[in-house]
């Protein structure tokens, strides 16, 4: 998904340079880019965090007879 954002950012820059930032296509691309970035931020917040530390269990003493 990050690759798509990077590609869309490059496309927006090229379109702005060519047509200006007030062109309708450029404005649509900018809206799509901002929507995509917002979706990424929201999905990162909603993703479960599995980085919890694991329980450390004491090791049993091995007494061999």
C-alpha positions in Angstrom: 0.0 0.0 0.0 2.9 2.3 0.7 4.2 1.8 -2.9 0.8 3.0 -4.2 1.0 6.1 -2.0 4.5 6.9 -3.3 3.4 6.4 -6.9 0.4 8.6 -6.4 2.5 11.3 -4.8 4.9 11.3 -7.8 2.0 11.5 -10.2 0.5 14.4 -8.3 3.8 16.3 -8.5 4.1 15.7 -12.3 0.5 16.7 -12.9 0.9 19.9 -10.8 4.1 20.8 -12.7 2.3 20.2 -16.0 -1.2 21.5 -15.5 -1.0 23.6 -12.3 -2.4 22.9 -8.9 -5.9 24.3 -9.6 -6.6 21.8 -12.4 -9.6 19.5 -11.8 -7.6 16.3 -12.4 -4.8 17.4 -10.1 -7.4 18.3 -7.4 -9.0 14.8 -7.8 -5.6 13.1 -7.5 -4.8 15.2 -4.4 -8.2 14.2 -2.8 -7.5 10.5 -3.6 -4.0 10.8 -2.1 -5.3 12.4 1.1 -8.0 9.7 1.4 -5.5 6.9 0.9 -3.2 8.4 3.5 -6.1 8.7 6.0 -7.1 5.1 5.4 -3.5 4.0 6.1 -3.4 5.9 9.3 -6.7 4.5 10.5 -5.7 0.9 9.6 -2.5 1.3 11.5 -4.4 2.5 14.6 -6.9 -0.3 14.3 -4.3 -3.1 13.8 -3.7 -5.2 17.0 -0.5 -4.7 18.7 1.3 -8.1 19.1 4.4 -6.6 20.7 3.4 -7.5 24.2 6.1 -9.1 26.3 5.7 -12.7 26.9 5.3 -14.1 30.3 8.5 -15.3 31.8 8.0 -18.6 33.5 10.5 -19.9 36.1 12.3 -23.0 35.0 11.9 -26.1 37.1 14.9 -27.5 38.8 16.0 -30.7 37.2 17.0 -33.1 39.9 18.3 -36.3 38.4 18.2 -39.3 40.8 
